[in-house]
Amino acid sequence: MYDIDEPNPASINRTPIVHVQLMNDDCMVIEGFIKINIIEAQPEPIDPVTFVVEDGVEAACDTFQLVVNTQEMNENFYAVAKVTKTFFHDKYKWAEDSTAGVGNITEEVDPNDTESYNLVWTVEPDTLWNYIGETISKSGTYTWGSNVIQVTFTAEVSQPTADLSDIMITNYWDANKTYIQHNVAVPALGDTISANATFANNINNAFQTKANKLIDLEAANEDYADYEYEYFFAEDQPITEVDGIEISVDATGKYLLASDDEGATTDTVATINTQAAGTGDVLSYNENSYLGKYLLNKEPEFMKAKLYMELQNECDKPLDLVGDFDGSFLVHFLRPVNVEGQAADNFVDGVDVGAEGSVLDIKNVVRLSDWRNYAKSVTTYYFEPDNENYYDYYAVDSITVNVANITPEGLMNSGGTELTELPSTIEIAQTAPDGTYEFGTLTYKNNGATLVEEFTLKVPVTVSYKWGDVKTIVDVVVRPTSATESAK
């Protein structure tokens, strides 16, 4: 006979016969023999076990591991099966499902307790990045004979985020922080060099920057110090088609294109020059694009482009931007030169031909202003009379009146119906430029009846300058014969 405290595996499947007696004090009442069949202990069955990463997994630069530690092994396996740790691991063998799932699950010795075991789910960083926005899982089994325990790990994968809200310079953004405005370079005082009227702006100017004009990502968060960024044109542009011109983005995301005649002509309208000369990302408008100029001059703030910033972490993976700046924004290109809707001077009916009131300097008919009057709601930047250098700076080479299409407003016939054409007795003409009038004059002559009530001439004009043609209608008032200079 063996004196053994613990169950002896060697006795399994043995059938010893035991002699038993029923005694009443010292007297035997009955005796018999019992045959015992020794079998292996049977654990309690365990339902499938699932380990869920409650907060999800953020794709990052490091390997992800979920460890089922010794306590959790006890709570989820040994205690449920009602067996000892030693018994469980002696009998049950671990095997992961090698045909499906993400990552690997291994059974490993607890580094803090060499007599204990852990289950470890491991997913490599590049693998996690392939499943952003999805739920991943991996399964395996503990098996002993017909006893099978299904084990599953599961987690939802999210993209890492960054918040650059604090480095936005709010003065440069609209109230909703959705767009910024880009403009032609501001001239130096008295500047007449048109080559200086460039349309190239550092996108980073709208953000807190370092001395080298690069976005100071570390100012937003010290963890962003090794992050890098780059700008691209978005595929979903705010303007996709206008007046037969289609706008698109090239495959690199660095060129904004315009095409007409079903693609017969394609121009590069704008370009993002990444890290130009170490000064950041410069957005340039193309002065050689006919289609680009047309779009730029359609209205004071018509042309727009949608950009987005791609921010990458230290392992060159894209981050999701949150907060006030989600990475996507509009750039409004301001038309460099605008034409006021009201002429600075007016005609007077009935004066001598060639006298004051019958001849207007084209500069006073077409009153030009630099983009800042519009953008800043000021009256400081008219070309006349204090900024005549702007004509050269913006390379204004012609101002043309479409005389044939001038129409009256407020000129009535006897029945009170407004005329749609000028009477044949009223003659309007544009004279050629000369030594006195740089762009010529607009003349008025009325050989009909004397004008009693003023009316307005709707004058179509075209201003041609470095950045294209501005076409608009200017109102020129014609006052009655009795009008005086003080009434103008």
Phi, psi and omega in degrees: 000139179261139176262091185238127180282322183265158175303139182259110180305335181293341182274353182297136180075007173277155181229071180293152177252128184247130177273124182237149178225142175259119188248146170239100191056239182265003183258132177282128179271313180203155177225164179189183180232134179244129178265122183256131175256111183274119180239165181287146180298142180249119179287163174291144178293148180241127175291162177308139182249129179238130176252116183252131174279100190301318182271004181076179181240130176265122177299126184219196182267351182253157177293138178268135174223135171245121184252124170271104189282182186300319178298316181292327175297317177299313186289327186262341184236294189298311183295322181290319180283344181061049176225167178282160176302317182296315179300313184302310185281342173288325187263311186276135179247134182272140174210127177275158176282109185275357185262346184209168176094175185242129178087199180222145173244124180236151173263121185230153176292134177298122182296342179261356181204097187293352177261005180241164183231151176234154168258133184234120176263122184239131176228128181286153184303313182297328178292317179302319183296338178282351186236024179299131181085002181241167175258127179252158178206163176209140184233164175197180181221147164259125186229134171220106183059237180272359179272116181233127177247116179276128181237130182227136173251140180213147180201148174265131185263130179240159178273139177298152183241160174217148181238112180255015184304322186288345180256006172285131175271103192300334181298338183266354184250157173291173186301327181268002179056045180249341180210159173234161180250138175244145186220166172294151180304138178289131181288152169287160181303122179077006183297130179239011184266109185293336178298339179281347181277065182274157179237067181225117185235138175285117182300330184290350181300338181276002182234160174295127186232165172272179183299330182273011175074010175274148179300132181273080183297328181295335178292332177283322181192128183299338178289344182270006188303325182262007178283155177231158184224163175201145180258148177219156168283135179283152178293322183270083181284149181291334176240119181246335180203131177205130178051041179080002179260127178256136182249135181213179180234139180286173186296333181279344183078010183255351184232129174265124188247153174226135181229146173230174181050047178056040176091006179297325177236128178231125179245151167273115182276316182213155184223140172259115178263104186287130176050044182297118177051032178070018183250009179106189183267117184256128177261117184246138173262139189271112181285351179263004180265114179297316181293322178297320179294322179299315180293320181298324187263005182295320177210166181301331182218043184279313188284128181222155174223143177259128179241163170216151177261132172257116181256130182241144179276191187292345176251026172063033177252142183289142180252155177267119181275135182233172180092205182295332180247106181266009177097340181252135182201164179257148169245124176263122178270117182280131176299128185297322184234136178238156178244125179295148181284344181242129178296153180281345181226171181223161174275156172237127183286142169085002177279168178301142177297125182096348180277168177303133183104337177258348182230126178240131172299133180304329178297335178267345173277309180260092184275110185267149176219148174290155184307338186289331176302317180289310187291326185255359182054052179233176177238024187279334194247037169291149176294320181253140000259357192261350185230049183294342176296341180299330179302317178282320182301317180267006177053052175286112184254345176199147172231116188241134176258131175274082187302320185297337184251018173289133179235155179270154171227126181088011177260114190253151169270180186296338179272003178085009179270134182287134178286145178258350177227154177289143174298152182296342180283342179264123182244126177242137180213155174248129177268160181286155175301148176213190183294338180267318183245108187300325181243014180087191181228166171244126184247152181229133176217131179239111178261012179260212181290157179292136180285130180259319180241141182292157172216177185239138172267127175266106191252112175286129181228155174228124176252118179258126182213187187307320186260025174116205183241128172261119179245129182201179177247129179248136177272123176240119183280138171249116184264158180298165181304325186281357182297140179254169179301321181292341181271353182292000000 
